[in-house]
Amino acid sequence: MKNFDYTKGVAFLRDKFIPFGEANIHIASSPVLYGLAVYTVFSLNWNEGEKKLYAFRFRDHYNRLVNSTRMMGFDGTDGAGFAAAWPYEKFEQTMLELARKNNIHEDALVRVSVFIDALIAGTKIHGLPIALSAYVYPLGRILNPHGINVCISSWVHVPSAAIPSRAKVNGAYANNSLMKNEALQNGFDDAIALDVQGRVCEGTVANLFLVKGGVLITPPVDADILEGITRRSIIAMAGDLGIKVEERHVTREELFSADEMFVCGSSARVVPILSVDRKAVGSGAAGPITLKFAEKYLAAQKGTSDEYKEWRMEVK
């Protein structure tokens, strides 16, 4: 099935639905000049058998967007902030209407941004107007779902003491882009970031998990990582599967002794890592625990199993 043409679809900007091609902001605006925007990406998952579309962990994405605006001090002209201007009910109604207007019948993503809506305001944040934008686009393949080969980046992950890692801040992704660019130029699919102390953080667009001796290991939330919603889902699923989870700091050398490894995120889903710096992970193929999580996560998104119903919201 051919992906829908998002460039001919409907977007949302500054309190109204408009054609995607008209959803633009000024070259002198704060998000363009300084990256002063935060965002979240939630998935829309098409169940072909039921002919239904599900939004996955929608309220969690709203909550993360709210928290990101608070961490960045996006308080608006009235000081009340994003949550006051966009209570959950209004946000849900608007995003579901956006999905309906685009007539989605396939897996897709919705990128929602909150940005400082001011011109030539300098690096100021407090007291400036904020606005919301959103658009829908096909899921595509941000990473090969069958497995990727990664490198350890020479770029250090931006620390939370510089830009809050638990907020999805647009400007911070210049750091991720440098890592991804380096990886691609050197023949890899993606990169693993280390922090300033040389400890493992995450991939460029997804959280990282290792499997060692049947135990699932992932860097903790204080390791300069994004506290991913998919990451949270995997940890919950591990508990249901009876798999022990260790949230702890991971050293670089541990990457070379793992039995399995994968990254996960709203855009990537669950993706096996086949090698690190051209050294095979385990057998060099996707491992059984990784594949189990990939299967279970996809079923939760699409509603092809009865598990995790509370994570799905039907788009009607």
Residue frames as qw, qx, qy, qz and C-alpha x, y, z in Angstrom:
[[0.000, 0.889, 0.459, 0.000, 0.00, 0.00, 0.00],
 [0.398, 0.486, -0.019, 0.778, 1.33, 3.41, -0.94],
 [0.292, -0.399, -0.476, 0.728, 1.85, 5.85, 1.90],
 [0.119, 0.896, 0.428, -0.001, -0.49, 8.82, 2.00],
 [0.448, 0.459, 0.020, 0.767, 0.92, 12.12, 0.75],
 [0.375, -0.631, -0.453, 0.506, 1.30, 14.19, 3.91],
 [0.222, -0.146, 0.146, 0.953, 2.31, 17.25, 1.88],
 [0.256, -0.303, -0.499, -0.771, -1.27, 17.41, 0.63],
 [0.420, -0.470, -0.763, 0.149, -2.75, 16.79, 4.05],
 [0.288, -0.848, -0.164, -0.413, -4.04, 18.96, 6.86],
 [0.488, 0.085, -0.529, 0.690, -1.90, 20.45, 9.63],
 [0.367, -0.845, -0.390, 0.005, -2.69, 22.42, 12.78],
 [0.485, 0.124, -0.161, 0.851, -1.06, 25.74, 13.58],
 [0.011, -0.007, 0.237, -0.971, -2.01, 28.56, 15.95],
 [0.365, 0.275, 0.615, -0.643, -5.49, 27.33, 16.79],
 [0.690, 0.477, 0.051, -0.542, -6.67, 26.36, 13.32],
 [0.754, 0.085, 0.608, 0.232, -6.52, 23.58, 10.76],
 [0.311, 0.793, -0.246, -0.462, -4.78, 24.60, 7.55],
 [0.893, 0.422, -0.154, 0.032, -3.24, 22.90, 4.49],
 [0.842, -0.332, 0.076, 0.419, 0.15, 21.37, 5.32],
 [0.591, 0.373, 0.164, 0.696, 1.86, 23.56, 2.73],
 [0.057, -0.795, -0.082, -0.598, 0.69, 26.70, 4.52],
 [0.734, -0.663, -0.135, 0.056, 1.84, 25.64, 8.00],
 [0.631, 0.396, -0.193, 0.638, 4.92, 27.85, 8.24],
 [0.436, -0.823, -0.177, 0.319, 6.66, 30.01, 10.82],
 [0.244, 0.962, -0.121, 0.029, 8.84, 33.07, 10.28],
 [0.767, 0.350, -0.305, 0.443, 12.59, 32.96, 9.58],
 [0.097, 0.533, -0.403, 0.737, 13.09, 35.41, 12.47],
 [0.750, -0.507, -0.140, -0.402, 11.10, 33.36, 14.99],
 [0.427, -0.652, 0.577, -0.245, 12.55, 31.97, 18.21],
 [0.906, -0.051, 0.420, -0.024, 12.31, 28.27, 17.17],
 [0.758, 0.613, -0.014, 0.221, 14.15, 28.98, 13.92],
 [0.187, 0.831, -0.373, 0.368, 16.84, 31.16, 15.47],
 [0.186, -0.554, 0.680, -0.442, 17.35, 29.38, 18.80],
 [0.436, -0.025, -0.897, -0.073, 15.52, 26.03, 18.64],
 [0.214, -0.049, 0.586, -0.780, 13.07, 27.24, 21.30],
 [0.755, -0.040, -0.270, -0.596, 10.45, 24.54, 20.87],
 [0.343, -0.210, 0.889, -0.220, 9.60, 21.25, 22.51],
 [0.637, 0.165, -0.450, -0.604, 7.81, 18.34, 20.92],
 [0.571, -0.115, 0.791, -0.185, 6.43, 14.85, 21.16],
 [0.440, 0.231, -0.664, -0.559, 5.68, 12.23, 18.52],
 [0.599, -0.010, 0.697, -0.394, 2.85, 9.78, 19.09],
 [0.019, -0.092, 0.883, 0.460, 1.89, 6.91, 16.83],
 [0.719, 0.212, 0.111, -0.652, -1.32, 6.12, 14.98],
 [0.175, -0.235, 0.947, 0.130, -1.58, 2.39, 14.37],
 [0.651, 0.169, -0.280, -0.685, -3.87, 0.84, 11.78],
 [0.477, -0.056, 0.860, -0.175, -5.52, -2.50, 12.57],
 [0.280, 0.172, -0.649, -0.686, -6.35, -3.92, 9.16],
 [0.176, -0.240, -0.954, -0.035, -8.52, -6.73, 10.50],
 [0.051, -0.610, -0.643, 0.460, -10.72, -4.44, 12.57],
 [0.244, 0.632, 0.334, 0.655, -10.40, -1.46, 10.22],
 [0.401, -0.890, -0.212, 0.052, -9.61, 0.67, 13.25],
 [0.432, 0.599, -0.279, 0.614, -7.01, 3.29, 14.02],
 [0.678, -0.646, -0.293, 0.193, -5.45, 3.51, 17.48],
 [0.113, 0.825, -0.341, 0.437, -3.42, 6.28, 19.11],
 [0.817, -0.116, -0.488, 0.286, -0.83, 4.76, 21.43],
 [0.539, -0.411, -0.384, 0.627, -0.22, 6.02, 24.99],
 [0.162, 0.723, 0.291, 0.605, -1.77, 9.33, 24.02],
 [0.428, -0.888, -0.111, -0.123, -2.15, 10.80, 27.51],
 [0.765, -0.403, 0.108, 0.490, 1.49, 9.96, 28.28],
 [0.503, 0.330, 0.266, 0.753, 2.57, 11.98, 25.26],
 [0.128, -0.852, -0.231, -0.451, 0.42, 14.90, 26.38],
 [0.650, -0.746, -0.038, 0.136, 1.92, 14.73, 29.87],
 [0.726, -0.131, 0.175, 0.652, 5.46, 14.68, 28.46],
 [0.284, 0.601, 0.271, 0.696, 4.69, 17.71, 26.30],
 [0.376, -0.879, -0.160, -0.245, 3.36, 19.57, 29.35],
 [0.751, -0.567, 0.065, 0.333, 6.41, 18.63, 31.42],
 [0.646, 0.198, 0.218, 0.705, 8.77, 19.66, 28.62],
 [0.062, 0.779, 0.197, 0.592, 7.21, 23.13, 28.47],
 [0.566, -0.820, -0.058, -0.061, 7.53, 23.46, 32.24],
 [0.802, -0.290, 0.123, 0.508, 11.18, 22.42, 32.26],
 [0.480, 0.309, 0.257, 0.780, 11.90, 24.98, 29.55],
 [0.100, -0.445, -0.325, 0.829, 9.91, 27.74, 31.25],
 [0.049, -0.277, -0.575, -0.768, 7.40, 28.23, 28.41],
 [0.010, -0.408, -0.699, 0.588, 4.94, 30.18, 30.56],
 [0.162, 0.671, 0.609, 0.391, 3.27, 32.34, 27.88],
 [0.073, 0.501, 0.011, 0.862, 2.29, 35.99, 28.08],
 [0.576, -0.613, -0.105, -0.530, -0.06, 35.38, 31.01],
 [0.101, -0.526, 0.751, -0.385, 2.33, 33.19, 32.97],
 [0.823, -0.100, 0.308, -0.467, -0.17, 30.33, 33.09],
 [0.279, -0.369, 0.859, 0.220, 1.74, 28.08, 30.70],
 [0.296, 0.119, -0.774, -0.547, 0.84, 25.48, 28.10],
 [0.109, -0.256, -0.951, 0.133, -1.35, 23.22, 30.25],
 [0.170, 0.505, 0.464, -0.708, -3.71, 26.08, 31.07],
 [0.360, 0.458, -0.298, -0.756, -4.10, 27.05, 27.41],
 [0.613, 0.201, -0.670, -0.369, -4.29, 23.41, 26.31],
 [0.622, -0.263, 0.601, -0.427, -6.03, 21.24, 28.92],
 [0.308, -0.130, 0.924, 0.185, -6.02, 17.53, 28.12],
 [0.501, 0.525, 0.657, -0.203, -9.59, 17.42, 26.80],
 [0.368, 0.846, -0.072, -0.380, -8.90, 20.20, 24.27],
 [0.059, -0.584, 0.750, 0.306, -5.65, 18.55, 23.20],
 [0.422, 0.081, 0.902, 0.029, -7.30, 15.15, 22.71],
 [0.501, 0.685, 0.452, -0.276, -10.19, 16.59, 20.71],
 [0.254, 0.840, -0.288, -0.384, -7.86, 18.59, 18.45],
 [0.127, -0.465, 0.838, 0.255, -5.42, 15.75, 17.75],
 [0.474, 0.249, 0.843, -0.042, -8.18, 13.24, 17.02],
 [0.469, 0.789, 0.240, -0.316, -9.78, 15.73, 14.66],
 [0.092, 0.737, -0.552, -0.379, -6.42, 16.18, 12.93],
 [0.307, -0.148, 0.927, 0.154, -6.19, 12.41, 12.41],
 [0.495, 0.529, 0.667, -0.175, -9.73, 12.28, 11.04],
 [0.340, 0.844, -0.042, -0.414, -9.15, 15.18, 8.66],
 [0.064, 0.611, -0.718, -0.328, -6.16, 13.32, 7.19],
 [0.905, 0.161, -0.068, -0.388, -8.23, 10.14, 6.75],
 [0.016, -0.580, 0.813, -0.039, -5.47, 7.84, 8.03],
 [0.962, 0.004, 0.035, -0.270, -5.72, 4.13, 7.14],
 [0.801, 0.314, -0.382, 0.338, -2.12, 3.11, 7.78],
 [0.669, -0.494, -0.228, 0.506, 0.55, 3.38, 10.46],
 [0.257, 0.771, 0.051, 0.580, 1.47, 7.01, 10.93],
 [0.488, -0.270, -0.406, 0.724, 3.06, 9.47, 13.34],
 [0.051, -0.921, -0.274, -0.272, 1.84, 12.80, 14.68],
 [0.530, 0.026, -0.262, 0.806, 4.49, 15.35, 15.58],
 [0.234, -0.896, -0.349, -0.143, 3.25, 17.98, 18.00],
 [0.507, 0.151, -0.230, 0.816, 5.36, 21.02, 18.89],
 [0.235, -0.919, -0.295, 0.111, 4.96, 23.86, 21.35],
 [0.609, 0.227, 0.032, 0.759, 7.12, 26.83, 20.46],
 [0.168, -0.595, -0.191, 0.762, 7.94, 30.39, 21.45],
 [0.401, 0.660, 0.548, 0.322, 5.87, 32.35, 18.94],
 [0.133, -0.914, -0.025, 0.382, 7.87, 35.57, 18.84],
 [0.686, 0.627, 0.045, 0.368, 10.06, 37.42, 16.32],
 [0.419, 0.552, -0.302, 0.655, 13.59, 38.70, 16.99],
 [0.617, -0.735, -0.081, -0.269, 13.10, 38.17, 20.72],
 [0.053, 0.667, -0.688, 0.281, 16.66, 37.12, 21.41],
 [0.407, 0.073, -0.900, 0.138, 17.26, 34.23, 23.77],
 [0.373, -0.144, 0.438, -0.805, 14.41, 35.24, 26.06],
 [0.247, -0.222, -0.930, -0.156, 11.75, 32.67, 27.05],
 [0.081, -0.461, -0.701, 0.538, 9.77, 34.05, 29.99],
 [0.186, 0.607, 0.290, -0.716, 6.65, 36.06, 29.20],
 [0.173, 0.310, -0.574, -0.738, 6.65, 35.37, 25.44],
 [0.790, 0.165, 0.060, -0.587, 3.67, 33.93, 23.56],
 [0.302, -0.201, 0.923, 0.130, 3.56, 30.20, 22.91],
 [0.700, 0.302, -0.169, -0.625, 1.77, 28.32, 20.14],
 [0.668, -0.092, 0.737, -0.038, 1.11, 24.73, 19.13],
 [0.514, 0.473, -0.487, -0.524, 1.63, 23.02, 15.78],
 [0.646, -0.089, 0.752, -0.095, 0.93, 19.44, 14.66],
 [0.591, 0.456, -0.420, -0.516, 1.04, 17.38, 11.50],
 [0.886, -0.042, 0.443, -0.125, 0.65, 13.74, 10.45],
 [0.361, 0.640, -0.611, -0.295, 3.12, 11.78, 8.33],
 [0.928, 0.065, -0.338, -0.144, 3.60, 8.11, 7.35],
 [0.786, -0.566, 0.233, 0.084, 5.53, 5.92, 9.79],
 [0.530, 0.728, -0.433, 0.040, 8.09, 4.90, 7.16],
 [0.924, -0.147, -0.201, 0.289, 11.35, 3.29, 8.32],
 [0.130, -0.946, 0.271, -0.125, 13.48, 5.55, 10.49],
 [0.210, -0.536, 0.817, 0.004, 15.61, 2.45, 11.25],
 [0.553, 0.141, -0.747, -0.340, 15.58, -0.99, 9.66],
 [0.749, -0.384, 0.197, -0.503, 13.22, -3.10, 11.83],
 [0.969, 0.084, -0.229, 0.034, 15.20, -6.24, 10.98],
 [0.780, -0.431, -0.008, 0.453, 18.36, -4.90, 12.59],
 [0.241, 0.951, -0.122, 0.151, 20.97, -2.14, 12.47],
 [0.785, 0.012, -0.187, 0.590, 24.73, -1.76, 12.77],
 [0.186, -0.972, -0.088, -0.112, 25.82, 1.06, 15.04],
 [0.564, 0.344, -0.366, 0.655, 28.96, 2.87, 16.17],
 [0.441, -0.675, -0.368, 0.463, 29.86, 4.58, 19.41],
 [0.269, 0.907, 0.147, 0.288, 29.78, 8.28, 18.64],
 [0.558, 0.095, -0.235, 0.790, 32.80, 10.51, 19.12],
 [0.180, -0.529, -0.036, -0.829, 30.35, 13.28, 20.03],
 [0.116, -0.112, -0.798, 0.580, 29.44, 13.45, 23.72],
 [0.185, -0.655, -0.700, -0.217, 25.76, 13.50, 24.66],
 [0.074, -0.571, 0.088, -0.813, 24.62, 16.93, 25.79],
 [0.256, -0.135, -0.814, 0.504, 24.32, 16.77, 29.62],
 [0.229, -0.733, -0.631, -0.107, 21.11, 17.50, 31.51],
 [0.371, -0.629, -0.200, 0.654, 22.96, 20.29, 33.28],
 [0.140, -0.166, 0.371, 0.903, 23.14, 22.05, 29.90],
 [0.517, -0.037, -0.336, -0.786, 19.75, 21.17, 28.37],
 [0.617, -0.150, 0.610, -0.474, 17.22, 19.03, 30.28],
 [0.076, 0.172, -0.923, -0.336, 17.37, 15.53, 28.78],
 [0.188, 0.360, 0.882, -0.238, 13.89, 14.62, 30.01],
 [0.384, 0.705, 0.193, -0.564, 12.44, 17.38, 27.87],
 [0.655, 0.335, 0.522, 0.431, 12.24, 16.88, 24.10],
 [0.023, -0.827, 0.026, 0.562, 13.84, 20.18, 23.16],
 [0.735, 0.666, 0.120, 0.050, 14.19, 20.85, 19.44],
 [0.172, 0.900, -0.391, 0.083, 17.47, 22.72, 19.77],
 [0.583, -0.513, 0.628, -0.031, 19.09, 19.81, 21.64],
 [0.889, 0.250, 0.383, 0.016, 18.74, 17.60, 18.58],
 [0.391, 0.838, -0.382, -0.013, 21.64, 19.35, 16.86],
 [0.347, -0.547, 0.754, -0.114, 23.70, 17.06, 19.13],
 [0.766, 0.128, 0.618, -0.121, 21.83, 13.96, 17.92],
 [0.675, 0.727, 0.033, -0.119, 22.16, 15.10, 14.32],
 [0.106, 0.786, -0.609, -0.021, 25.95, 15.33, 14.60],
 [0.513, -0.276, 0.806, -0.105, 26.05, 11.78, 15.92],
 [0.768, 0.416, 0.463, -0.152, 23.77, 10.44, 13.21],
 [0.492, 0.836, -0.205, -0.130, 25.68, 12.25, 10.48],
 [0.115, -0.657, 0.745, 0.005, 28.99, 10.85, 11.71],
 [0.649, -0.033, 0.749, -0.132, 27.52, 7.34, 11.81],
 [0.737, 0.598, 0.277, -0.147, 26.10, 7.50, 8.28],
 [0.340, 0.854, -0.384, -0.093, 29.29, 8.95, 6.84],
 [0.135, -0.538, 0.830, -0.058, 31.23, 6.04, 8.33],
 [0.457, 0.096, -0.813, -0.347, 28.93, 3.34, 7.00],
 [0.022, -0.178, -0.880, 0.441, 26.78, 2.74, 10.09],
 [0.167, -0.593, -0.681, -0.395, 23.01, 2.98, 10.52],
 [0.391, -0.857, -0.141, -0.306, 23.02, 4.86, 13.81],
 [0.333, 0.461, -0.564, 0.599, 25.15, 5.80, 16.80],
 [0.640, -0.586, -0.472, 0.153, 25.22, 5.15, 20.53],
 [0.032, 0.821, -0.171, 0.544, 25.92, 8.21, 22.65],
 [0.641, -0.219, -0.524, 0.516, 28.13, 8.33, 25.72],
 [0.249, -0.948, -0.193, -0.040, 27.89, 10.95, 28.44],
 [0.144, 0.885, -0.360, 0.258, 30.70, 13.23, 29.62],
 [0.541, -0.558, 0.609, -0.160, 31.86, 10.47, 31.99],
 [0.206, 0.371, -0.855, -0.298, 32.05, 7.90, 29.20],
 [0.374, 0.150, 0.861, -0.310, 28.93, 6.00, 30.26],
 [0.061, 0.271, 0.802, 0.529, 26.31, 4.76, 27.81],
 [0.302, 0.215, 0.238, -0.898, 23.25, 6.96, 27.20],
 [0.645, 0.476, 0.506, -0.318, 21.04, 6.07, 24.22],
 [0.536, 0.318, 0.550, 0.556, 20.78, 6.03, 20.44],
 [0.109, 0.031, 0.151, 0.982, 20.24, 9.18, 18.40],
 [0.458, -0.197, -0.238, -0.833, 16.46, 8.77, 18.30],
 [0.828, -0.273, -0.397, -0.286, 15.72, 5.90, 20.66],
 [0.549, -0.641, 0.467, -0.263, 16.45, 4.43, 24.09],
 [0.476, 0.443, -0.760, -0.008, 18.86, 1.53, 24.47],
 [0.846, -0.352, 0.267, -0.297, 18.46, -1.91, 26.07],
 [0.266, 0.469, -0.842, -0.013, 20.96, -4.74, 26.55],
 [0.931, -0.225, -0.050, -0.282, 20.22, -8.38, 27.33],
 [0.254, 0.538, -0.765, 0.247, 22.82, -10.24, 29.38],
 [0.099, 0.032, -0.945, 0.309, 22.19, -13.66, 30.91],
 [0.184, -0.543, -0.801, -0.175, 18.44, -13.23, 30.46],
 [0.207, -0.668, -0.389, 0.600, 18.45, -9.89, 32.31],
 [0.313, 0.783, 0.323, 0.430, 17.26, -6.70, 30.62],
 [0.483, -0.451, -0.128, 0.740, 19.61, -3.76, 31.28],
 [0.266, 0.777, 0.316, 0.475, 19.01, -0.11, 30.41],
 [0.301, 0.186, -0.278, 0.893, 20.65, 3.18, 31.46],
 [0.139, -0.603, -0.658, 0.429, 18.73, 4.98, 34.24],
 [0.168, 0.883, 0.384, 0.212, 16.82, 8.21, 33.77],
 [0.288, -0.915, 0.120, 0.254, 19.64, 10.18, 35.44],
 [0.670, -0.153, 0.476, 0.548, 22.06, 9.09, 32.67],
 [0.077, 0.478, -0.255, -0.837, 21.23, 12.13, 30.50],
 [0.089, 0.193, 0.883, 0.419, 18.62, 10.11, 28.58],
 [0.480, -0.159, -0.190, -0.842, 15.13, 10.93, 27.43],
 [0.367, 0.020, 0.829, -0.420, 12.69, 9.11, 29.70],
 [0.280, 0.069, -0.664, -0.690, 11.04, 7.46, 26.71],
 [0.721, -0.006, 0.219, -0.658, 7.42, 6.35, 26.66],
 [0.856, 0.245, -0.425, -0.164, 8.33, 3.26, 24.63],
 [0.296, 0.376, -0.757, 0.445, 11.13, 2.58, 27.13],
 [0.426, -0.175, 0.538, -0.706, 8.54, 2.64, 29.89],
 [0.858, 0.135, -0.092, -0.488, 6.36, 0.26, 27.89],
 [0.687, 0.337, -0.640, 0.077, 9.19, -2.24, 27.44],
 [0.027, 0.302, -0.751, 0.587, 9.98, -2.22, 31.16],
 [0.652, -0.039, 0.339, -0.677, 6.31, -2.89, 31.96],
 [0.868, 0.255, -0.302, -0.300, 6.19, -5.73, 29.43],
 [0.413, 0.398, -0.768, 0.284, 9.37, -7.23, 30.89],
 [0.322, -0.210, 0.658, -0.648, 7.65, -7.44, 34.25],
 [0.815, 0.140, 0.124, -0.548, 4.69, -9.22, 32.69],
 [0.803, 0.384, -0.450, -0.071, 7.05, -11.66, 30.98],
 [0.866, -0.489, 0.041, 0.100, 8.92, -12.36, 34.19],
 [0.704, 0.408, -0.121, 0.568, 12.15, -10.82, 32.84],
 [0.510, -0.645, -0.197, 0.533, 14.33, -9.09, 35.40],
 [0.344, 0.834, 0.102, 0.420, 15.10, -5.43, 34.61],
 [0.584, -0.450, -0.135, 0.662, 18.13, -3.51, 35.81],
 [0.218, 0.929, 0.112, 0.279, 18.05, 0.27, 35.38],
 [0.650, -0.622, 0.131, 0.417, 21.67, 1.17, 36.00],
 [0.137, 0.845, -0.386, -0.345, 24.66, 2.90, 34.51],
 [0.936, 0.245, 0.215, 0.131, 26.21, 0.95, 31.64],
 [0.338, -0.655, 0.442, 0.511, 29.88, 1.08, 30.72],
 [0.467, 0.629, -0.409, -0.468, 31.15, 1.20, 27.16],
 [0.080, 0.352, -0.926, -0.111, 32.81, -2.22, 27.35],
 [0.481, 0.171, 0.766, -0.390, 29.51, -3.85, 28.35],
 [0.622, 0.546, -0.062, -0.558, 28.24, -3.14, 24.85],
 [0.433, 0.512, -0.709, -0.220, 30.71, -5.73, 23.52],
 [0.026, 0.120, -0.970, 0.209, 29.65, -8.54, 25.85],
 [0.589, 0.139, 0.314, -0.732, 25.87, -8.29, 25.56],
 [0.420, 0.148, 0.890, 0.102, 23.89, -11.30, 24.36],
 [0.230, 0.669, 0.607, 0.360, 21.35, -9.06, 22.65],
 [0.143, -0.361, -0.135, 0.912, 20.80, -5.35, 22.20],
 [0.176, 0.623, 0.640, 0.414, 18.02, -3.18, 20.84],
 [0.001, -0.061, -0.134, 0.989, 16.78, 0.39, 20.66],
 [0.002, 0.595, 0.801, 0.071, 13.18, 1.47, 21.00],
 [0.011, 0.265, 0.120, -0.957, 11.11, 4.59, 20.45],
 [0.502, 0.541, 0.437, -0.515, 7.79, 5.88, 19.15],
 [0.493, 0.689, -0.293, -0.443, 9.21, 6.38, 15.65],
 [0.212, 0.483, -0.841, -0.120, 11.50, 3.33, 15.58],
 [0.909, -0.220, -0.165, -0.314, 9.39, 0.83, 17.56],
 [0.732, -0.514, 0.439, 0.087, 11.75, -2.03, 18.61],
 [0.651, 0.691, -0.313, -0.030, 14.88, -2.43, 16.48],
 [0.920, -0.275, 0.076, 0.270, 17.59, -5.09, 17.04],
 [0.044, 0.877, -0.461, -0.131, 21.23, -3.98, 17.11],
 [0.971, 0.214, -0.090, 0.052, 23.34, -6.49, 15.19],
 [0.759, 0.085, -0.164, 0.625, 26.79, -4.99, 15.77],
 [0.240, -0.960, -0.018, 0.145, 28.60, -2.20, 17.62],
 [0.058, -0.817, 0.508, 0.265, 31.72, -0.75, 16.02],
 [0.653, 0.423, -0.568, -0.268, 31.65, -3.70, 13.60],
 [0.014, 0.193, -0.938, 0.288, 31.74, -6.22, 16.47],
 [0.482, -0.304, -0.695, -0.437, 28.77, -8.62, 16.42],
 [0.465, -0.318, 0.432, -0.705, 26.27, -8.49, 19.25],
 [0.777, -0.049, 0.553, -0.298, 25.74, -12.07, 20.39],
 [0.699, 0.178, 0.649, 0.243, 25.20, -14.23, 17.32],
 [0.114, -0.196, 0.402, 0.887, 25.01, -11.16, 15.08],
 [0.222, -0.387, -0.698, -0.560, 21.29, -11.67, 14.55],
 [0.465, -0.451, 0.059, -0.759, 18.18, -10.46, 16.35],
 [0.080, 0.126, -0.920, 0.362, 17.89, -12.40, 19.61],
 [0.282, -0.430, -0.841, -0.169, 14.79, -14.18, 20.95],
 [0.197, -0.590, -0.527, 0.579, 14.12, -11.72, 23.77],
 [0.009, 0.315, -0.195, -0.929, 14.41, -8.75, 21.41],
 [0.222, -0.140, -0.739, -0.620, 12.03, -10.39, 18.95],
 [0.244, -0.514, -0.806, 0.164, 9.57, -11.13, 21.74],
 [0.089, -0.559, -0.283, 0.775, 9.49, -7.48, 22.75],
 [0.087, 0.169, -0.459, -0.868, 9.12, -6.37, 19.12],
 [0.250, -0.307, -0.844, -0.361, 6.15, -8.69, 18.67],
 [0.254, -0.573, -0.690, 0.362, 4.51, -7.77, 21.96],
 [0.080, -0.448, -0.083, 0.887, 4.98, -4.03, 21.46],
 [0.154, 0.015, -0.577, -0.802, 3.52, -4.09, 17.94],
 [0.281, -0.435, -0.842, -0.154, 0.51, -6.07, 19.13],
 [0.201, -0.569, -0.508, 0.615, -0.04, -3.54, 21.91],
 [0.009, 0.314, -0.180, -0.932, 0.05, -0.67, 19.41],
 [0.283, 0.003, -0.646, -0.709, -2.23, -2.22, 16.83],
 [0.632, -0.075, 0.363, -0.681, -4.64, -3.92, 19.21],
 [0.691, 0.209, -0.626, -0.296, -4.06, -7.38, 17.74],
 [0.456, -0.137, -0.821, 0.316, -3.96, -8.77, 21.29],
 [0.418, -0.769, -0.422, -0.238, -6.13, -8.05, 24.31],
 [0.635, -0.378, -0.269, 0.617, -3.16, -6.92, 26.38],
 [0.300, -0.248, -0.025, 0.921, -2.51, -3.29, 27.28],
 [0.107, 0.706, 0.621, 0.324, -5.92, -2.01, 26.22],
 [0.262, -0.869, -0.247, 0.340, -5.40, 0.96, 28.54],
 [0.393, -0.414, 0.333, 0.750, -2.56, 2.15, 26.29],
 [0.187, 0.237, 0.676, 0.673, -4.73, 2.40, 23.18],
 [0.276, 0.526, 0.364, -0.717, -7.30, 5.01, 22.21],
 [0.466, 0.427, 0.697, 0.338, -9.43, 4.46, 19.14],
 [0.032, 0.264, -0.183, -0.946, -9.65, 7.30, 16.64],
 [0.302, 0.516, 0.801, -0.034, -13.33, 7.47, 15.74]]
